[in-house]
Amino acid sequence: MVEKEPQHCEPKNVPSDDKERYFSKKWFYRNLSNGEKVRRQWLMYNEVKNTVFCFPCLLFSNDTRKCPFSNNGFNDWQHLNPYIPD
């Protein structure tokens, strides 16, 4: 799994909760202060489960207190910003 690297599936921006929130592909990128966009290689999206995962935590951790993106993934789109800053 490590040698193949994570597969990056692009979300389809389909609302997933009652407030029309969804995971946007903008979260795959971080905007640096110099205007450059950098891909978050560690972030994975699972289309079937509609969740995001941290690739290293998925492999090496199952403690959701340390990383909410391990184990079952994360899909609380309203509270994604504190975990993945713009």
Buried (B, 14 or more C-beta within 10 A) or exposed (E): EEEEEBEBEEBEEEEBEEEEBBBEEEBBBBEEEEEEEEEBEEBBBBEEEBBBBBBBBBEEBEEBEEBBBBBEBBBEBEEBEEBBEE
